Amino acid sequence: MEKNKKILIVEDDSNIAELLTLHLTDEGYEITHAPDGNLGVALLEKGGWDALILDLMLPGIDGLEICRRARNMTRYTPIIMISARSSEVHRVLGLELGADDYLAKPFSMLELVARVKALFRRQEAMGRNLQMDAGTLSFKGLVIDPISREVLLNQQSIELTPREFDLLYFFARNPGKVFSRLSLLNQVWGYQHEGYEHTVNTHINRLRIKIEANPAEPERILTVWGMGYKFMLSSDENQG
């Protein structure tokens, strides 16, 4: 059972917030509840949260804007977005802004608790992997440091979102291998996002804009038609 994890719940429905608090407290988490978006942002900006459970429709600042602000912060906070809006467009918007998971109301409290545990397990596993494989990766002017999560291109710092970094680092650790969009979702986003493969396209397009000399004719992240994508090494490149 997870202990001492601090979770911020931003939810205007008091009944849902009370049930979430009850179930998550029973699991050993420390819960703070904000009933509107303005207080939610204020608490978020104080920092120190291990996860954020975020309603999409809120009084004041809405959930999408809070998600956007969270992803502009230095520290990566896992986000589960919840909403009565179950249409695909809102789910995709949340995922593309950086939410780690999405549950449509009504949902099972046990399911949400399971999703929270899965987020923490994945985060801890990624931390262990970085410690075991902490070497800087270098590819012809592109340098990726998994500890500082810094990317340099021709000695210039490249600003990546946390998810863009995760995607690029995964590619760089597996040069030359072809991955389908669904495989990338499973490896980088997590199993729960099946059916939203076009989210991968969006992130790859953003990465290409940032690391390719000509995003329309990429040389690093290549499309393998009918199969997926691969990270390409030139013959004179070596993995550092």
N, C-alpha and C positions, 0 to 999 in steps of 0.2 A: 504494500500500500504506500502511495506517495505521501511524503510528509513535508510540511513547511513550504509547499508551493503556494504562491500568492496569485490568486485569480481575480481579475476585475470583471464584473458583470455589468454591462450597460444595457438596461432593459426597462422599458416604461410600464410594462404589465406587472403589477405588484405580485399577483398570484404566481406567475411564472418565475419571477425573481425569487420569491420565497421558496418555491419547490427546488429550484436550482441550488440555492444556498443550502437548503437542508440536505440534499443528496450529496453535494460536493463536500460539505463540512463532514458528513459521515465518512467520507473517504480520506479525511485528514488534511484537506486543503484549507487555506485561509482565504476567506471570501470577503470582498468589498463590493457593495452594490451602488451603482449610480442610476437614478431613475430618469435621467434625460441626457441628451448629447452634450450639453454645455458642461455639466458636472463631470461627465465621462471624459471629456477632453482634458479638463483640469486635473483629474486624477491620473489619467494616462501620462500626462507630461511630467508628473512628479517622479515617474519611473519606478523600477523595482518589481514590475509584474512578470510573472512566469507565463501567463496566458491571459487572453482577452476573449470573453464571450460577448458578442456584439449583436444587438438587434439592428435590423436594417432601417426600419421606420421608427424614428425617435422624435420627441419634441426638441426643438433647438437644432443643434448640428446633427445631421443624419449619419447613419452607420457607414455609408460609403465614404463620406468625408473623413470620419474618424479612422477608418481603415487606411485611407490615403495618408493621413498624417502619421499614423503608426509606422507605416512603411518608409516614411522619410526620416525616421529616427535612427540613430546609430545602432542601438540595441534591437535585435530581432525578437519580437514577441509573437508567439503562435496565436493565431486568431481563428476562432470558430464563429461564423456568422449565422444568425438565426433570423427567420422572417416568415411572415404569413404569405409573402410573395414567393410562390413556388415555380414561377415561370422560368424557363431556361435563361432568358436574357438577364434576369437579375442574378441568377446563380453565377453565370459567366462573368458578369460585371464584378461581382465580389471576388471571384477567383483571380481575375486578371488584375485587380487592384492589390492582390497579395493575401487574401484570406486563405488559410490552410484547409479549411473545411466549411461546409455549408449544410445546415439542416433546416428543412421547411416545417413550419408549424402546421398542425400539432405533431410533436415528436415525442418519443419515449425518453423519459429522464434517464433510464438505464442506458439507452443508446448514446445519449449525449455524454454521460460519464465515461462510457467506453471510448468515445472519440477523444475525450480529454486525455485519458490514459495513453491512448495510441500516439497522440501528439508528443507527449512527454517521453515515451519510449523511443520514438524516432529521433527526437532532439538529442537525447542522451547517446543513442547509437552513433549519430553523426559526430558528436563530440569525441567519442572514443576512436572513430575512424580517423579523424583529423590528427589526433595525438599519435596514432600508429603510423600514419602516412603524412608526416608533417613537412616533407620536402617541398621546396618551391619548384614549380613547374615552369619551364621556359620553352617558348616556341617562336623563334625568329622574330624577336622584338616584343613578343607578348609574354609577360611574366605574371604568374598567378601564385600568390602567397596564401595558403589556406589558414594560417594562424592569424595573421592580421586581416585576412579577407580583403587584401589589396590587389588590384590589377593594374599593371603598367603596360602601356603600349608605346614603344619607341621612347621609353623613359618618362612618359607622361602618364599621370594618374588618370584612370578611367573610372567614372562614377557608375556603379552598378547597384541595382536594387538587390536585396538579399536573395530573392528568387533567381534573378539573372545570374548572380554569382554562383549559386548552387548548380544551376544548369551548365554554365561554362566550366566549372570545376569538374562536374561529372563527365562532360565531353572530354576534357583535357586528360582525365585519368584513363580514358578508354579510346585513345586515338585510333582511327581507322575502322572502328567497329560501327556497324549500322544499327541504329535504334529506331523502332517505330514510335509514332507519337504516343501510343498507349503504353509502350515500355518506358518512355521518358516520364510519363505521368506517374507510373508506378514507382519508378526509381527516385524521382526528384520531388514530386508533389505528394505522393502517397496513393494507396490503393483506392481511396474513396472517390476519385475523380474520373472514373471510367465514364465515357460518353461525352467528355468535354475536351477532346483532343485538340480542337482549334485553339485552346489556350496556349498550347505548346507553340503553335505557329506565331502567335502574337509575341511571345517572349523571344523566340528565335529571330524574328524580324527586328526587334529592339536590340538584341545582341549584335546582329550584323551591322546595324547603323553605328554602333559604338566601337566595334573592333575590326570591321572590314574597310579596306581602302575604297572599295566600290561595293556597297551593299547589294546592288542589282546583279553583280557578278562576284559572288563571294568566293574566297579562296580558303577559308578556314572551316566554316560550318556549311557543309554541302548538302543539298537535297539529293537523295537517292530515289528517283521516281518509282512510285509503287511500293516503296519499302520504308522510307523514313529519312533520317539524317545521320551524318557522320562528321566527326572532327578530323580534318585532313592535315597530315604532316607532309611538308615538302621533303625532298630527298636530302636536303642539307640541314634539316631540323633535327634536334635531339631533345629528348625529355630530360630536364634537369632534376 
